């Protein structure tokens, strides 16, 4: 079973929510997250991974805009 981690979303309509993502074999989450809106992918927002903290193993997804 793959390891998972909860990562907070910052900005956009989903600000303050968290998503659970699977870590890759190197222990890193996906570089982007497409947060589905009410109309599914047609209204999705794109969030981009950022490292926080000094250990490089804490992350957040920051809003970059709508997926058009």
mmCIF file of the N, C-alpha and C atoms, coordinates in Angstrom:
data_MODEL
# 
_entry.id   MODEL 
# 
loop_
_atom_site.group_PDB 
_atom_site.id 
_atom_site.type_symbol 
_atom_site.label_atom_id 
_atom_site.label_alt_id 
_atom_site.label_comp_id 
_atom_site.label_asym_id 
_atom_site.label_entity_id 
_atom_site.label_seq_id 
_atom_site.pdbx_PDB_ins_code 
_atom_site.Cartn_x 
_atom_site.Cartn_y 
_atom_site.Cartn_z 
_atom_site.occupancy 
_atom_site.B_iso_or_equiv 
_atom_site.pdbx_formal_charge 
_atom_site.auth_seq_id 
_atom_site.auth_comp_id 
_atom_site.auth_asym_id 
_atom_site.auth_atom_id 
_atom_site.pdbx_PDB_model_num 
ATOM 1   N N  . UNK A 1 1  ? 0.843   -1.182 0.000   1.00 0.00 ? 1  UNK A N  1 
ATOM 2   C CA . UNK A 1 1  ? 0.000   0.000  0.000   1.00 0.00 ? 1  UNK A CA 1 
ATOM 3   C C  . UNK A 1 1  ? 0.886   1.242  0.000   1.00 0.00 ? 1  UNK A C  1 
ATOM 4   N N  . UNK A 1 2  ? 0.539   2.221  -0.827  1.00 0.00 ? 2  UNK A N  1 
ATOM 5   C CA . UNK A 1 2  ? 1.314   3.447  -0.945  1.00 0.00 ? 2  UNK A CA 1 
ATOM 6   C C  . UNK A 1 2  ? 1.099   4.332  0.283   1.00 0.00 ? 2  UNK A C  1 
ATOM 7   N N  . UNK A 1 3  ? 2.112   5.098  0.626   1.00 0.00 ? 3  UNK A N  1 
ATOM 8   C CA . UNK A 1 3  ? 2.002   6.067  1.713   1.00 0.00 ? 3  UNK A CA 1 
ATOM 9   C C  . UNK A 1 3  ? 1.204   7.267  1.246   1.00 0.00 ? 3  UNK A C  1 
ATOM 10  N N  . UNK A 1 4  ? 0.468   7.860  2.158   1.00 0.00 ? 4  UNK A N  1 
ATOM 11  C CA . UNK A 1 4  ? -0.312  9.049  1.836   1.00 0.00 ? 4  UNK A CA 1 
ATOM 12  C C  . UNK A 1 4  ? 0.020   10.154 2.830   1.00 0.00 ? 4  UNK A C  1 
ATOM 13  N N  . UNK A 1 5  ? -0.345  11.378 2.462   1.00 0.00 ? 5  UNK A N  1 
ATOM 14  C CA . UNK A 1 5  ? -0.155  12.539 3.319   1.00 0.00 ? 5  UNK A CA 1 
ATOM 15  C C  . UNK A 1 5  ? -1.285  13.521 3.054   1.00 0.00 ? 5  UNK A C  1 
ATOM 16  N N  . UNK A 1 6  ? -1.686  14.264 4.074   1.00 0.00 ? 6  UNK A N  1 
ATOM 17  C CA . UNK A 1 6  ? -2.680  15.319 3.911   1.00 0.00 ? 6  UNK A CA 1 
ATOM 18  C C  . UNK A 1 6  ? -1.949  16.628 3.697   1.00 0.00 ? 6  UNK A C  1 
ATOM 19  N N  . UNK A 1 7  ? -2.369  17.364 2.664   1.00 0.00 ? 7  UNK A N  1 
ATOM 20  C CA . UNK A 1 7  ? -1.723  18.625 2.315   1.00 0.00 ? 7  UNK A CA 1 
ATOM 21  C C  . UNK A 1 7  ? -2.795  19.712 2.251   1.00 0.00 ? 7  UNK A C  1 
ATOM 22  N N  . UNK A 1 8  ? -2.557  20.856 2.924   1.00 0.00 ? 8  UNK A N  1 
ATOM 23  C CA . UNK A 1 8  ? -3.542  21.946 2.885   1.00 0.00 ? 8  UNK A CA 1 
ATOM 24  C C  . UNK A 1 8  ? -3.545  22.667 1.544   1.00 0.00 ? 8  UNK A C  1 
ATOM 25  N N  . UNK A 1 9  ? -4.722  23.185 1.182   1.00 0.00 ? 9  UNK A N  1 
ATOM 26  C CA . UNK A 1 9  ? -4.893  24.026 -0.009  1.00 0.00 ? 9  UNK A CA 1 
ATOM 27  C C  . UNK A 1 9  ? -4.925  25.478 0.450   1.00 0.00 ? 9  UNK A C  1 
ATOM 28  N N  . UNK A 1 10 ? -4.175  26.332 -0.255  1.00 0.00 ? 10 UNK A N  1 
ATOM 29  C CA . UNK A 1 10 ? -4.072  27.747 0.112   1.00 0.00 ? 10 UNK A CA 1 
ATOM 30  C C  . UNK A 1 10 ? -4.536  28.588 -1.075  1.00 0.00 ? 10 UNK A C  1 
ATOM 31  N N  . UNK A 1 11 ? -5.526  29.437 -0.836  1.00 0.00 ? 11 UNK A N  1 
ATOM 32  C CA . UNK A 1 11 ? -6.055  30.316 -1.873  1.00 0.00 ? 11 UNK A CA 1 
ATOM 33  C C  . UNK A 1 11 ? -7.168  29.645 -2.660  1.00 0.00 ? 11 UNK A C  1 
ATOM 34  N N  . UNK A 1 12 ? -7.798  30.417 -3.528  1.00 0.00 ? 12 UNK A N  1 
ATOM 35  C CA . UNK A 1 12 ? -8.870  29.875 -4.361  1.00 0.00 ? 12 UNK A CA 1 
ATOM 36  C C  . UNK A 1 12 ? -10.100 29.500 -3.559  1.00 0.00 ? 12 UNK A C  1 
ATOM 37  N N  . UNK A 1 13 ? -11.042 28.870 -4.230  1.00 0.00 ? 13 UNK A N  1 
ATOM 38  C CA . UNK A 1 13 ? -12.313 28.498 -3.602  1.00 0.00 ? 13 UNK A CA 1 
ATOM 39  C C  . UNK A 1 13 ? -12.150 27.441 -2.513  1.00 0.00 ? 13 UNK A C  1 
ATOM 40  N N  . UNK A 1 14 ? -11.097 26.638 -2.587  1.00 0.00 ? 14 UNK A N  1 
ATOM 41  C CA . UNK A 1 14 ? -10.899 25.542 -1.624  1.00 0.00 ? 14 UNK A CA 1 
ATOM 42  C C  . UNK A 1 14 ? -9.950  25.921 -0.487  1.00 0.00 ? 14 UNK A C  1 
ATOM 43  N N  . UNK A 1 15 ? -9.667  27.205 -0.321  1.00 0.00 ? 15 UNK A N  1 
ATOM 44  C CA . UNK A 1 15 ? -8.749  27.662 0.722   1.00 0.00 ? 15 UNK A CA 1 
ATOM 45  C C  . UNK A 1 15 ? -9.143  27.097 2.087   1.00 0.00 ? 15 UNK A C  1 
ATOM 46  N N  . UNK A 1 16 ? -8.162  26.527 2.775   1.00 0.00 ? 16 UNK A N  1 
ATOM 47  C CA . UNK A 1 16 ? -8.399  25.961 4.098   1.00 0.00 ? 16 UNK A CA 1 
ATOM 48  C C  . UNK A 1 16 ? -8.746  24.484 4.094   1.00 0.00 ? 16 UNK A C  1 
ATOM 49  N N  . UNK A 1 17 ? -9.092  23.927 2.945   1.00 0.00 ? 17 UNK A N  1 
ATOM 50  C CA . UNK A 1 17 ? -9.364  22.489 2.861   1.00 0.00 ? 17 UNK A CA 1 
ATOM 51  C C  . UNK A 1 17 ? -8.045  21.719 2.798   1.00 0.00 ? 17 UNK A C  1 
ATOM 52  N N  . UNK A 1 18 ? -8.113  20.418 2.999   1.00 0.00 ? 18 UNK A N  1 
ATOM 53  C CA . UNK A 1 18 ? -6.951  19.551 2.857   1.00 0.00 ? 18 UNK A CA 1 
ATOM 54  C C  . UNK A 1 18 ? -7.281  18.424 1.907   1.00 0.00 ? 18 UNK A C  1 
ATOM 55  N N  . UNK A 1 19 ? -6.272  17.955 1.195   1.00 0.00 ? 19 UNK A N  1 
ATOM 56  C CA . UNK A 1 19 ? -6.440  16.811 0.307   1.00 0.00 ? 19 UNK A CA 1 
ATOM 57  C C  . UNK A 1 19 ? -5.464  15.726 0.742   1.00 0.00 ? 19 UNK A C  1 
ATOM 58  N N  . UNK A 1 20 ? -5.877  14.484 0.563   1.00 0.00 ? 20 UNK A N  1 
ATOM 59  C CA . UNK A 1 20 ? -5.012  13.340 0.834   1.00 0.00 ? 20 UNK A CA 1 
ATOM 60  C C  . UNK A 1 20 ? -4.464  12.848 -0.492  1.00 0.00 ? 20 UNK A C  1 
ATOM 61  N N  . UNK A 1 21 ? -3.134  12.798 -0.597  1.00 0.00 ? 21 UNK A N  1 
ATOM 62  C CA . UNK A 1 21 ? -2.485  12.379 -1.841  1.00 0.00 ? 21 UNK A CA 1 
ATOM 63  C C  . UNK A 1 21 ? -1.494  11.262 -1.547  1.00 0.00 ? 21 UNK A C  1 
ATOM 64  N N  . UNK A 1 22 ? -1.237  10.441 -2.571  1.00 0.00 ? 22 UNK A N  1 
ATOM 65  C CA . UNK A 1 22 ? -0.245  9.378  -2.455  1.00 0.00 ? 22 UNK A CA 1 
ATOM 66  C C  . UNK A 1 22 ? 1.142   9.929  -2.733  1.00 0.00 ? 22 UNK A C  1 
ATOM 67  N N  . UNK A 1 23 ? 2.111   9.441  -1.994  1.00 0.00 ? 23 UNK A N  1 
ATOM 68  C CA . UNK A 1 23 ? 3.500   9.823  -2.212  1.00 0.00 ? 23 UNK A CA 1 
ATOM 69  C C  . UNK A 1 23 ? 4.125   8.897  -3.249  1.00 0.00 ? 23 UNK A C  1 
ATOM 70  N N  . UNK A 1 24 ? 5.038   9.450  -4.049  1.00 0.00 ? 24 UNK A N  1 
ATOM 71  C CA . UNK A 1 24 ? 5.730   8.630  -5.036  1.00 0.00 ? 24 UNK A CA 1 
ATOM 72  C C  . UNK A 1 24 ? 6.800   7.768  -4.340  1.00 0.00 ? 24 UNK A C  1 
ATOM 73  N N  . UNK A 1 25 ? 7.512   6.918  -5.064  1.00 0.00 ? 25 UNK A N  1 
ATOM 74  C CA . UNK A 1 25 ? 8.519   6.050  -4.435  1.00 0.00 ? 25 UNK A CA 1 
ATOM 75  C C  . UNK A 1 25 ? 9.636   6.816  -3.711  1.00 0.00 ? 25 UNK A C  1 
ATOM 76  N N  . UNK A 1 26 ? 9.794   8.107  -4.025  1.00 0.00 ? 26 UNK A N  1 
ATOM 77  C CA . UNK A 1 26 ? 10.819  8.926  -3.376  1.00 0.00 ? 26 UNK A CA 1 
ATOM 78  C C  . UNK A 1 26 ? 10.269  9.725  -2.198  1.00 0.00 ? 26 UNK A C  1 
ATOM 79  N N  . UNK A 1 27 ? 8.995   9.491  -1.857  1.00 0.00 ? 27 UNK A N  1 
ATOM 80  C CA . UNK A 1 27 ? 8.376   10.166 -0.724  1.00 0.00 ? 27 UNK A CA 1 
ATOM 81  C C  . UNK A 1 27 ? 7.868   11.564 -1.007  1.00 0.00 ? 27 UNK A C  1 
ATOM 82  N N  . UNK A 1 28 ? 7.600   11.872 -2.287  1.00 0.00 ? 28 UNK A N  1 
ATOM 83  C CA . UNK A 1 28 ? 7.110   13.203 -2.652  1.00 0.00 ? 28 UNK A CA 1 
ATOM 84  C C  . UNK A 1 28 ? 5.685   13.123 -3.204  1.00 0.00 ? 28 UNK A C  1 
ATOM 85  N N  . UNK A 1 29 ? 4.874   14.142 -2.919  1.00 0.00 ? 29 UNK A N  1 
ATOM 86  C CA . UNK A 1 29 ? 3.513   14.192 -3.473  1.00 0.00 ? 29 UNK A CA 1 
ATOM 87  C C  . UNK A 1 29 ? 3.539   14.694 -4.914  1.00 0.00 ? 29 UNK A C  1 
ATOM 88  N N  . UNK A 1 30 ? 2.399   14.583 -5.623  1.00 0.00 ? 30 UNK A N  1 
ATOM 89  C CA . UNK A 1 30 ? 2.309   15.123 -6.987  1.00 0.00 ? 30 UNK A CA 1 
ATOM 90  C C  . UNK A 1 30 ? 2.595   16.627 -7.004  1.00 0.00 ? 30 UNK A C  1 
ATOM 91  N N  . UNK A 1 31 ? 3.156   17.114 -8.101  1.00 0.00 ? 31 UNK A N  1 
ATOM 92  C CA . UNK A 1 31 ? 3.522   18.530 -8.212  1.00 0.00 ? 31 UNK A CA 1 
ATOM 93  C C  . UNK A 1 31 ? 2.315   19.452 -8.319  1.00 0.00 ? 31 UNK A C  1 
ATOM 94  N N  . UNK A 1 32 ? 1.184   18.927 -8.821  1.00 0.00 ? 32 UNK A N  1 
ATOM 95  C CA . UNK A 1 32 ? -0.023  19.737 -8.931  1.00 0.00 ? 32 UNK A CA 1 
ATOM 96  C C  . UNK A 1 32 ? -1.223  18.945 -8.424  1.00 0.00 ? 32 UNK A C  1 
ATOM 97  N N  . UNK A 1 33 ? -2.261  19.690 -8.084  1.00 0.00 ? 33 UNK A N  1 
ATOM 98  C CA . UNK A 1 33 ? -3.539  19.095 -7.691  1.00 0.00 ? 33 UNK A CA 1 
ATOM 99  C C  . UNK A 1 33 ? -4.624  19.856 -8.422  1.00 0.00 ? 33 UNK A C  1 
ATOM 100 N N  . UNK A 1 34 ? -5.506  19.137 -9.105  1.00 0.00 ? 34 UNK A N  1 
ATOM 101 C CA . UNK A 1 34 ? -6.661  19.742 -9.774  1.00 0.00 ? 34 UNK A CA 1 
ATOM 102 C C  . UNK A 1 34 ? -7.864  19.553 -8.852  1.00 0.00 ? 34 UNK A C  1 
ATOM 103 N N  . UNK A 1 35 ? -8.288  20.634 -8.244  1.00 0.00 ? 35 UNK A N  1 
ATOM 104 C CA . UNK A 1 35 ? -9.427  20.586 -7.319  1.00 0.00 ? 35 UNK A CA 1 
ATOM 105 C C  . UNK A 1 35 ? -10.702 20.798 -8.121  1.00 0.00 ? 35 UNK A C  1 
ATOM 106 N N  . UNK A 1 36 ? -11.534 19.770 -8.178  1.00 0.00 ? 36 UNK A N  1 
ATOM 107 C CA . UNK A 1 36 ? -12.747 19.813 -8.995  1.00 0.00 ? 36 UNK A CA 1 
ATOM 108 C C  . UNK A 1 36 ? -13.771 20.778 -8.423  1.00 0.00 ? 36 UNK A C  1 
ATOM 109 N N  . UNK A 1 37 ? -14.382 21.553 -9.299  1.00 0.00 ? 37 UNK A N  1 
ATOM 110 C CA . UNK A 1 37 ? -15.444 22.466 -8.919  1.00 0.00 ? 37 UNK A CA 1 
ATOM 111 C C  . UNK A 1 37 ? -16.799 21.816 -9.101  1.00 0.00 ? 37 UNK A C  1 
ATOM 112 N N  . UNK A 1 38 ? -17.884 22.584 -8.979  1.00 0.00 ? 38 UNK A N  1 
ATOM 113 C CA . UNK A 1 38 ? -19.235 22.040 -9.107  1.00 0.00 ? 38 UNK A CA 1 
ATOM 114 C C  . UNK A 1 38 ? -19.503 21.388 -10.468 1.00 0.00 ? 38 UNK A C  1 
ATOM 115 N N  . UNK A 1 39 ? -18.820 21.855 -11.511 1.00 0.00 ? 39 UNK A N  1 
ATOM 116 C CA . UNK A 1 39 ? -19.012 21.293 -12.854 1.00 0.00 ? 39 UNK A CA 1 
ATOM 117 C C  . UNK A 1 39 ? -17.883 20.313 -13.217 1.00 0.00 ? 39 UNK A C  1 
ATOM 118 N N  . UNK A 1 40 ? -17.216 19.762 -12.214 1.00 0.00 ? 40 UNK A N  1 
ATOM 119 C CA . UNK A 1 40 ? -16.142 18.807 -12.469 1.00 0.00 ? 40 UNK A CA 1 
ATOM 120 C C  . UNK A 1 40 ? -14.911 19.492 -13.017 1.00 0.00 ? 40 UNK A C  1 
ATOM 121 N N  . UNK A 1 41 ? -14.254 18.855 -13.995 1.00 0.00 ? 41 UNK A N  1 
ATOM 122 C CA . UNK A 1 41 ? -13.032 19.416 -14.575 1.00 0.00 ? 41 UNK A CA 1 
ATOM 123 C C  . UNK A 1 41 ? -13.270 20.752 -15.265 1.00 0.00 ? 41 UNK A C  1 
ATOM 124 N N  . UNK A 1 42 ? -14.491 20.983 -15.731 1.00 0.00 ? 42 UNK A N  1 
ATOM 125 C CA . UNK A 1 42 ? -14.786 22.240 -16.417 1.00 0.00 ? 42 UNK A CA 1 
ATOM 126 C C  . UNK A 1 42 ? -14.658 23.446 -15.490 1.00 0.00 ? 42 UNK A C  1 
ATOM 127 N N  . UNK A 1 43 ? -14.749 23.221 -14.193 1.00 0.00 ? 43 UNK A N  1 
ATOM 128 C CA . UNK A 1 43 ? -14.617 24.328 -13.236 1.00 0.00 ? 43 UNK A CA 1 
ATOM 129 C C  . UNK A 1 43 ? -13.517 24.057 -12.211 1.00 0.00 ? 43 UNK A C  1 
ATOM 130 N N  . UNK A 1 44 ? -12.523 23.272 -12.587 1.00 0.00 ? 44 UNK A N  1 
ATOM 131 C CA . UNK A 1 44 ? -11.443 22.906 -11.668 1.00 0.00 ? 44 UNK A CA 1 
ATOM 132 C C  . UNK A 1 44 ? -10.474 24.068 -11.459 1.00 0.00 ? 44 UNK A C  1 
ATOM 133 N N  . UNK A 1 45 ? -9.861  24.083 -10.285 1.00 0.00 ? 45 UNK A N  1 
ATOM 134 C CA . UNK A 1 45 ? -8.786  25.010 -9.964  1.00 0.00 ? 45 UNK A CA 1 
ATOM 135 C C  . UNK A 1 45 ? -7.481  24.226 -9.903  1.00 0.00 ? 45 UNK A C  1 
ATOM 136 N N  . UNK A 1 46 ? -6.390  24.875 -10.312 1.00 0.00 ? 46 UNK A N  1 
ATOM 137 C CA . UNK A 1 46 ? -5.076  24.231 -10.272 1.00 0.00 ? 46 UNK A CA 1 
ATOM 138 C C  . UNK A 1 46 ? -4.313  24.746 -9.060  1.00 0.00 ? 46 UNK A C  1 
ATOM 139 N N  . UNK A 1 47 ? -3.793  23.810 -8.290  1.00 0.00 ? 47 UNK A N  1 
ATOM 140 C CA . UNK A 1 47 ? -2.955  24.113 -7.137  1.00 0.00 ? 47 UNK A CA 1 
ATOM 141 C C  . UNK A 1 47 ? -1.572  23.514 -7.384  1.00 0.00 ? 47 UNK A C  1 
ATOM 142 N N  . UNK A 1 48 ? -0.534  24.258 -7.021  1.00 0.00 ? 48 UNK A N  1 
ATOM 143 C CA . UNK A 1 48 ? 0.851   23.837 -7.258  1.00 0.00 ? 48 UNK A CA 1 
ATOM 144 C C  . UNK A 1 48 ? 1.545   23.594 -5.923  1.00 0.00 ? 48 UNK A C  1 
ATOM 145 N N  . UNK A 1 49 ? 2.316   22.523 -5.862  1.00 0.00 ? 49 UNK A N  1 
ATOM 146 C CA . UNK A 1 49 ? 3.007   22.126 -4.645  1.00 0.00 ? 49 UNK A CA 1 
ATOM 147 C C  . UNK A 1 49 ? 4.108   23.115 -4.278  1.00 0.00 ? 49 UNK A C  1 
ATOM 148 N N  . UNK A 1 50 ? 4.182   23.455 -2.988  1.00 0.00 ? 50 UNK A N  1 
ATOM 149 C CA . UNK A 1 50 ? 5.272   24.262 -2.453  1.00 0.00 ? 50 UNK A CA 1 
ATOM 150 C C  . UNK A 1 50 ? 5.787   23.589 -1.189  1.00 0.00 ? 50 UNK A C  1 
ATOM 151 N N  . UNK A 1 51 ? 7.092   23.590 -1.009  1.00 0.00 ? 51 UNK A N  1 
ATOM 152 C CA . UNK A 1 51 ? 7.693   23.095 0.224   1.00 0.00 ? 51 UNK A CA 1 
ATOM 153 C C  . UNK A 1 51 ? 7.637   24.200 1.266   1.00 0.00 ? 51 UNK A C  1 
ATOM 154 N N  . UNK A 1 52 ? 7.358   23.812 2.496   1.00 0.00 ? 52 UNK A N  1 
ATOM 155 C CA . UNK A 1 52 ? 7.406   24.751 3.618   1.00 0.00 ? 52 UNK A CA 1 
ATOM 156 C C  . UNK A 1 52 ? 8.206   24.098 4.730   1.00 0.00 ? 52 UNK A C  1 
ATOM 157 N N  . UNK A 1 53 ? 8.752   24.869 5.591   1.00 0.00 ? 53 UNK A N  1 
ATOM 158 C CA . UNK A 1 53 ? 9.569   24.329 6.672   1.00 0.00 ? 53 UNK A CA 1 
ATOM 159 C C  . UNK A 1 53 ? 10.983  24.049 6.194   1.00 0.00 ? 53 UNK A C  1 
ATOM 160 N N  . UNK A 1 54 ? 11.863  23.820 7.123   1.00 0.00 ? 54 UNK A N  1 
ATOM 161 C CA . UNK A 1 54 ? 13.282  23.645 6.793   1.00 0.00 ? 54 UNK A CA 1 
ATOM 162 C C  . UNK A 1 54 ? 13.663  22.212 6.441   1.00 0.00 ? 54 UNK A C  1 
ATOM 163 N N  . UNK A 1 55 ? 12.809  21.252 6.757   1.00 0.00 ? 55 UNK A N  1 
ATOM 164 C CA . UNK A 1 55 ? 13.182  19.855 6.510   1.00 0.00 ? 55 UNK A CA 1 
ATOM 165 C C  . UNK A 1 55 ? 12.832  19.362 5.105   1.00 0.00 ? 55 UNK A C  1 
ATOM 166 N N  . UNK A 1 56 ? 12.073  20.155 4.328   1.00 0.00 ? 56 UNK A N  1 
ATOM 167 C CA . UNK A 1 56 ? 11.720  19.772 2.967   1.00 0.00 ? 56 UNK A CA 1 
ATOM 168 C C  . UNK A 1 56 ? 10.696  18.658 2.878   1.00 0.00 ? 56 UNK A C  1 
ATOM 169 N N  . UNK A 1 57 ? 10.063  18.302 3.981   1.00 0.00 ? 57 UNK A N  1 
ATOM 170 C CA . UNK A 1 57 ? 9.064   17.234 3.980   1.00 0.00 ? 57 UNK A CA 1 
ATOM 171 C C  . UNK A 1 57 ? 7.703   17.738 4.458   1.00 0.00 ? 57 UNK A C  1 
ATOM 172 N N  . UNK A 1 58 ? 7.512   19.041 4.390   1.00 0.00 ? 58 UNK A N  1 
ATOM 173 C CA . UNK A 1 58 ? 6.223   19.642 4.678   1.00 0.00 ? 58 UNK A CA 1 
ATOM 174 C C  . UNK A 1 58 ? 5.820   20.430 3.441   1.00 0.00 ? 58 UNK A C  1 
ATOM 175 N N  . UNK A 1 59 ? 4.546   20.312 3.084   1.00 0.00 ? 59 UNK A N  1 
ATOM 176 C CA . UNK A 1 59 ? 4.099   20.913 1.835   1.00 0.00 ? 59 UNK A CA 1 
ATOM 177 C C  . UNK A 1 59 ? 2.766   21.610 1.998   1.00 0.00 ? 59 UNK A C  1 
ATOM 178 N N  . UNK A 1 60 ? 2.460   22.422 0.982   1.00 0.00 ? 60 UNK A N  1 
ATOM 179 C CA . UNK A 1 60 ? 1.128   23.000 0.801   1.00 0.00 ? 60 UNK A CA 1 
ATOM 180 C C  . UNK A 1 60 ? 0.907   23.111 -0.695  1.00 0.00 ? 60 UNK A C  1 
ATOM 181 N N  . UNK A 1 61 ? -0.359  23.127 -1.095  1.00 0.00 ? 61 UNK A N  1 
ATOM 182 C CA . UNK A 1 61 ? -0.728  23.380 -2.483  1.00 0.00 ? 61 UNK A CA 1 
ATOM 183 C C  . UNK A 1 61 ? -1.266  24.812 -2.554  1.00 0.00 ? 61 UNK A C  1 
ATOM 184 N N  . UNK A 1 62 ? -0.638  25.646 -3.377  1.00 0.00 ? 62 UNK A N  1 
ATOM 185 C CA . UNK A 1 62 ? -1.063  27.045 -3.534  1.00 0.00 ? 62 UNK A CA 1 
ATOM 186 C C  . UNK A 1 62 ? -1.823  27.210 -4.851  1.00 0.00 ? 62 UNK A C  1 
ATOM 187 N N  . UNK A 1 63 ? -2.920  27.955 -4.774  1.00 0.00 ? 63 UNK A N  1 
ATOM 188 C CA . UNK A 1 63 ? -3.789  28.184 -5.922  1.00 0.00 ? 63 UNK A CA 1 
ATOM 189 C C  . UNK A 1 63 ? -3.057  28.950 -6.996  1.00 0.00 ? 63 UNK A C  1 
ATOM 190 N N  . UNK A 1 64 ? -3.173  28.489 -8.243  1.00 0.00 ? 64 UNK A N  1 
ATOM 191 C CA . UNK A 1 64 ? -2.534  29.154 -9.385  1.00 0.00 ? 64 UNK A CA 1 
ATOM 192 C C  . UNK A 1 64 ? -3.549  29.680 -10.384 1.00 0.00 ? 64 UNK A C  1 
ATOM 193 N N  . UNK A 1 65 ? -4.787  29.233 -10.280 1.00 0.00 ? 65 UNK A N  1 
ATOM 194 C CA . UNK A 1 65 ? -5.828  29.737 -11.174 1.00 0.00 ? 65 UNK A CA 1 
ATOM 195 C C  . UNK A 1 65 ? -6.716  28.629 -11.686 1.00 0.00 ? 65 UNK A C  1 
ATOM 196 N N  . UNK A 1 66 ? -7.714  29.019 -12.488 1.00 0.00 ? 66 UNK A N  1 
ATOM 197 C CA . UNK A 1 66 ? -8.628  28.015 -13.033 1.00 0.00 ? 66 UNK A CA 1 
ATOM 198 C C  . UNK A 1 66 ? -7.961  27.192 -14.134 1.00 0.00 ? 66 UNK A C  1 
ATOM 199 N N  . UNK A 1 67 ? -8.386  25.962 -14.246 1.00 0.00 ? 67 UNK A N  1 
ATOM 200 C CA . UNK A 1 67 ? -7.910  25.076 -15.333 1.00 0.00 ? 67 UNK A CA 1 
ATOM 201 C C  . UNK A 1 67 ? -8.798  25.340 -16.533 1.00 0.00 ? 67 UNK A C  1 
ATOM 202 N N  . UNK A 1 68 ? -8.281  26.048 -17.488 1.00 0.00 ? 68 UNK A N  1 
ATOM 203 C CA . UNK A 1 68 ? -9.074  26.393 -18.679 1.00 0.00 ? 68 UNK A CA 1 
ATOM 204 C C  . UNK A 1 68 ? -8.685  25.544 -19.853 1.00 0.00 ? 68 UNK A C  1 
# 
